[in-house]
Amino acid sequence: MQIDLNNLTGRDWPVRLQDRVPFSEQDDLKISFTATPPATTENLNRQRGVLEWRFDLPAGQTRQVTLETRMQWPEGKELE
């Protein structure tokens, strides 16, 4: 997933972007993610899977945030 942020104004803006990623409550289900750029905060306010980025977005500039999630489940096991 890719999030595009565009500052169409003539001034710089502080940005606070929040998004979420899945998490597992089962030991056998392995979930990992890659965020580019890395999130400033993971598990925001102690909420599992909530990410936050904080940065300044200069006037007329664009910034992209990319999230990739991977899930691994043992073959032959049943997901409950």
N, C-alpha and C positions, 0 to 999 in steps of 0.2 A: 504494500500500500504506500502511496506517495501523497504527501500533503504539500501543496504549493501555497506560499504566502507572498502576496504582492503588496508593496506599499505604493499606492497610487497617489499619495499626497506629496506635498512639498516640504514635509518635515519628518524628522526621525521619530520613531515610535518604539516604546518598550513593548515587547511581545511576551505573553504568558500563554503558552499552548499546552493543552492537556489532552491526552488520549489514553487508551487502555489496550492492554494485551491480555490474552487468555492466560489462566493459571490452572494448575491441576490440584485436585484434592485427592488423587489416587497416586500412590507411590510408583506404580508401573508406567503411568502416562508421563512421559518426559516432554516438557514444553520449554523451548528456548526461543529467544528473539534477538534480533540485531536492530539497533536504531542508529541511523546516520543522519545528523550528528548524534552522539550519545545524549540521552536524556540528562537534564540537570539533576532531576530527582526521580527516583523509582519508589514505588509504593507510597505515593503522596498521602500524607495524613494517615498513615498506617493502613491504607486501602490497597490490598493486594492487586497488582496488575495495573495500577494507575501511574502513568508517566507524566512528567512535566518538563518542558523546555522553557528557559527564560533567556532572552537575548534582545538586543536592540536591532531594529530593522531600519536602515537608513532610507531616506527619501528616495523614491523611484527604484528601489532595489527589490529583488526577489530572493526568496530562500526556500529550499526544499527540505523536508523531513521525510525520511524513508523508514518504514518498519517492515521487517521480514520475520515471520513466525514459522517455527518448525515444531512438529509434533511427532513423537516416536512412541509406538505401542508394540509390545512384544508379540510376535506372530504366534497365532494359536490361542491367545488369551482373549477373553470376552470383555469388552468395555462396558462397565455398568454405570 
